[in-house]
Amino acid sequence: MKDMSDNDSIAQRIAEWGAGLTPAALPASTTAKMRDILVDIVGLCVAARSTDYVGAVIAAAEPGDFTVIAQSQGAAASSAALINGTASHGEDFDDTFEGGPVHSGVVIVPALLAAAEMHKLDNDRVVLGMAAGTELLCRLALTLPKGVHKAGFHPTAVLGAFAATFGICVACRTDARTTAHALGIVGSMASGIIEYLGDGSWTKRMHPGWAAQSGLRAHALAHAGFVGPKWVFEGTHGAFSSFAHPVVPRPEMLFDDLGQRWVCDTITFKPYPCGTMVQPYIDCAVKLKQRGVDLQGIEKITCKTAEGIVHRLWEPLDLKRRPPTDYAAKFSVPYGVALGLVRGHADLADFTPEGIADPALLDIAGKVGFEVDPDNPYPAAFTGHVRIDYTDGRVEEINQGHMRGGIDEPLTREQIDAKFRANVAFGQLQNADVLLDICNRIGAMQSDYTLVRELRA
């Protein structure tokens, strides 16, 4: 797979770009996006602070004094990254990238906050590292369209490990040779299977945190002189072959206008706390609810869908119609459509044990099926469609060709901040304004790493 005539590996080329980056090179749009990602992630950590899965990771953590967001106790640097990554991704309410799909903030923010405290980084370096890591993550997703999921892996977990490593290296002014070794090293730490889809278990929640802490370890090993494989991406047994076979990679997507066009500027913020591709379907269902559609006399509900998401969000259909856990419900289009049609919303409080036992929701979810649309643009865009057929021949139908919160209908700064405040309230903290001010100061590249400590409870 590698081009033997080219002496510069992909890892080396990426590392050389990163070594030349400075905070001044970031466009205003990119620094603004990083600020919004930071705000979103901190709010999500607060929302999940008292959950059982966060409690389990805290209980398993190595002791230390690195910041765990919205918690009074600290942890070792790697454990802090793991906890923060798990908390921010736990409710599946974090940002996403259309074209991947991957989640960025849940990997990059925990990795860079821990690195900031470890290496005493000023906030301009933190924001630069966030931007560099996020950009690599998005471009890696474009390089392997649909491939990682098809191979049975979670793209955020696998590609996120490379992104976290690169972001930390850039933030710490690591030279290109060492950065290339760090990328080579972390290839052996990248992991994350998608078997959680079968039973709604918790492992997806920890994937971003694992990727974040892997970045810290890979950077430390490379800095100490440990050697990683040069062809970690394109080699015969490299990441492209191992994690995305048989998809043919498009490495040109990594370098096309690199540094001139920041792909990460198009990152999407979620309006609902559930799987990314479920969201446009919920929007369609909510619009039908607002239209006043009749929920009596329904024969069937059909959703056109992309083939690439069937195995994650539609099958097995009986299980998706009756999710076994509240977490499994987040990856069920039938349950999301039922929420939209019955309740007219899908909030954190809707994905609960009580919700998945609600007869009204289960009745509607049990009527939702799908048909594959061969012309669906996934993964370039995430779309929604709901058609209701009634026993008397009536039909109600609606389409949505994009994901709300993305490039075609972005959330405003005010909406992102409102989501933050709602998440802080859900987590039962009273200091939303204080936390938002800290995020604004970090995002504006003011002061140094000590601001990170103020994100504790």
Buried (B, 14 or more C-beta within 10 A) or exposed (E): BBEEEEEEBBBBBBBBBBBEBEBEEBEEEBBBBBBBBBBBBBBBBBBBBEBEBBEBBBEEBEEBEBBBBBBEEBBBBBBBBBBBBBBBBBBBBBBBBBBBBBBBBBBBBBBBBBBBBBBEBBBBBBBBBBBBBBBBBBBBBBBBBBBBBBBEBBBBBBBBBBBBBBBBBBBBBBBBEBBBBBBBBBBBBBBBBBEBBEEBBBBBBBBBBBBBBBBBBBBBBBBEEBEBBBBBBBBEEBBBBBBBEEBEBBBEBBBEEBEEEBBBBBBBBBBBBBBBBBBBBBBBBBBBBEEEBEBEEBEEBBBBBBEBBBBBBBEEBEBBBBBEBBBBBBBBBBBBBBBBBBBEBBBBEBBEEEBBEBEEBBEBBBBBBBEEBEEBEBBEBBBBBBBBBBEEEEEBEBEBEBBBBBBBEBBEEEEBBEBBBBBBBBBEBEBBEEBBEBBBBBBBBEEBBEBBBBBEB
